Amino acid sequence: MKYIIRNYPVAFIKWAIYGILLLIAKLVAILIAPILALWSVLAGISVLPYPFSLFHTHDDDLDGGQHQLGWPEAKGFKLWWQRTRWIMRNPAYGFAADVLGFKFEGVTTVYQIDSGGFDWSKPGTF
């Protein structure tokens, strides 16, 4: 730790500030999760507009993949509760990725083709 602080003081200070900002953003996201979920249900949207999208996952909607698994769609109170828990499970994920994250320019992505041996609807079917 001393080596990092001594040789990379700006990076260390930046990391510490980002960490504190992320903790604050996560606390705010948890506190306002019921309000954000209620807004999404009443407005009939599954992705909140910017800057409110910073409080939930940037790579999925507020239903958290429920529709991809073919499960029945929740409505009303059940949908609000599901989305509230999803935001609380991934608080400020968009903030961490979009504001504090790194840029992807020049990054090579490697994909692996799935052999079809895993059934997402049944846990433990590797």
N, C-alpha and C positions, 0 to 999 in steps of 0.2 A: 504494500500500500504506500509506503514511504517513497518507493521508486516512482510510482505513478504520479504522486503529488509533486515530487521534486522535478521530474522530467516532463510532465504534461500538466502543468497547473491550470491552463485555460480549459483543457478537456475535462479535468476533474471538477472544476468549478461549474462548468456547463452541465456536466452529468448530475451534480448535486442539485442544481437549480431545477433541471428537468425532472428529477425524481420528486422534488417537493411539489412542483406544479402538477405532476401526474397524480400524486396522492390527493391534492386538493380537488382536481377534476373528478377523480373517482368518488370522493366523498359527496361532491355536489351531484354527481350522476345517481348515486344511491338514494340521496335525499329526494331528488325530483323524479325518480323513476315512475312512481305511481301517476304523477301528473303527465309525464311524457306518454306513458302507455294509454292513459285516458284520452289524451288528445288524438293519438293515432287511431284508437277505436272509433271515437266520435267522428273524426274526419274521414275514416275509411281508407287510411293509408298504411302501408307497412314499412315505409322508409321515411323518416322525418327529414324535412328540408334543412339545409345548412343554415346556421351553425348548430342546430339541435342534433343533427346526425353525428356530431362528435361524441355524443353521450352513449351511442350504441355501436354495434359492430359495423365496420366499414365494408366488410366483405359478405354480408348476408342481411336479410331484412329482419324485422322485429319478431317474426315468427320462428326464427332460428332453425330453418330447415324442416319444419314440420310438414310442409306440403311436399317436400322432396321424398319423404319417407312414405307418403301415401296415407298418413293418419287422417282421421276425420277432422275437418276444420272446426276450431273453437269459435264461439260467438259470444257476444255480450260480456258478462262478468268473467266468464272463463277465459275469454280472449284477453281481456284487460289483465287478469291475474297472470296469465302465461307471459305476456309481454313485459309486465312489471318484473317478474322473476328473471326474464332473459336480460333485461337491462342491468339488473342487479348482479347477475352472473358475469356479465362482461362490461363492467362500468368503464365509461370513457375510453372504450377500445378504439373508437374513431379518432379521438384526440391523440392517443398514443401512436397510432399509425400515421395519421395525416399531418399532425403538427410536429410531433417529436420523432417520428420515424425517419428512415433514410430513403433516398431516392433510388429508383430501380434502373436508371439509365446505365447501360453497359453490363447489366447482370444477365447471366445466361440461366434460363430455367430448364431443368431436366425433368422429363415426365417418364413415368413408368406405366406401361399398359397393364391394366388389371386383368387377371386371368379369369375373373368372375367367380372366384371361390369364396368371396365374403358376402354375406347377406346382411345388410345394414339393419334390417328389421328384427334380426335375431342375434342378441349379444352372444359372443363366444363362438361364432361360426367362422373361425379363421381358416 
